Each structure stands twice: as C-alpha cells, then as structure tokens.
Amino acid sequence: MTLKICVAQLNYCVGDMPGNAQKIIAAARTAYQDGTRLVLTPELAICGYAAEDLFLRPSFIQACDDAVNQVARELAGLKGLT
C-alpha cells in the first residue's frame, strides 16, 4: 500500500488565522483530489511565525482555536484524509 503525503509549506501570514486556514483548506482539497491522504503543515501554520507577544493575548489564542476548528469542519467530508 502506498501513502501519498502533501507538505503544505505555504506563505502563511502572521495573525491572519482565517486566511491561513483557507490556505490550508485549499491545499488539502487539491492534494486530496490528487490522491493524497496525509497533509502536513508547519507547527505555526494557523497563526504564522514570529507571533511573539501575540501569544499572550487570549483573543489571539481564541482566533487560533477558531481557525483550527474551521479547518476541521471544512475538511471533515474528505474520507481518509488526515
């Protein structure tokens, strides 16, 4: 059995959680159509790198959580995608 993997190393923007989530969703859908069943993103893909003091703001953390939930909801229908 072959497992096709996509590494979604995209141009993520610091603090643009909704935009970064959409980039991940679009990449995952495209990869899924190409037979990919595992999509990997960098550890700070949702919030972008160099967020520094933003991590101390509860609203920033909540926005990250909301974006992660959005990605999960929108990709839930892609059977077998991890």
C-alpha positions in Angstrom: 0.0 0.0 0.0 1.3 3.5 -0.9 0.6 6.5 1.2 0.8 9.8 -0.6 1.8 12.8 1.6 1.5 16.5 1.0 3.7 19.0 2.8 1.8 22.3 2.8 4.7 24.7 3.2 2.8 27.8 2.2 3.2 31.6 2.6 1.4 31.9 6.0 0.8 35.5 7.3 1.3 36.3 11.0 -2.0 37.0 12.7 -4.2 36.1 9.7 -5.8 33.0 11.1 -8.8 32.9 8.8 -6.6 33.5 5.7 -4.1 30.9 6.8 -6.9 28.4 7.5 -8.2 29.0 4.0 -4.8 28.3 2.5 -4.6 25.0 4.4 -8.1 24.0 3.3 -7.4 24.8 -0.3 -4.1 22.9 -0.3 -5.7 19.9 1.4 -8.6 19.8 -1.0 -6.2 20.0 -4.0 -3.9 17.3 -2.6 -6.9 15.1 -1.8 -8.1 15.3 -5.4 -4.6 14.2 -6.4 -4.8 11.1 -4.1 -3.1 12.5 -1.0 -4.3 11.1 2.3 -1.9 12.8 4.7 -1.4 16.6 4.7 1.4 18.1 6.9 1.6 21.8 7.9 4.3 23.6 9.9 3.6 23.9 13.6 2.6 27.5 13.4 0.7 27.5 10.1 -2.5 28.8 11.6 -1.1 31.8 13.3 2.0 32.4 11.3 5.6 32.6 12.5 7.0 35.4 14.7 3.8 35.9 16.6 5.8 36.6 19.8 3.8 38.7 22.3 0.5 37.9 20.4 0.6 34.5 22.2 -0.1 36.4 25.4 -3.4 37.7 24.2 -6.5 35.5 24.9 -8.2 36.8 21.8 -5.3 35.7 19.7 -5.4 32.2 21.2 -9.2 32.1 20.6 -8.8 33.1 17.0 -6.2 30.3 16.5 -8.6 27.8 18.1 -11.5 29.0 15.9 -9.3 28.7 12.7 -8.3 25.1 13.6 -12.0 24.2 14.2 -12.8 25.8 10.8 -10.2 23.6 9.0 -11.5 20.5 10.8 -15.1 21.3 9.9 -14.4 22.1 6.2 -12.2 19.0 5.6 -14.4 16.6 7.6 -16.1 15.3 4.5 -12.8 14.2 2.8 -12.8 10.5 3.7 -9.5 9.1 4.8 -7.7 12.5 4.9 -5.5 13.1 8.0 
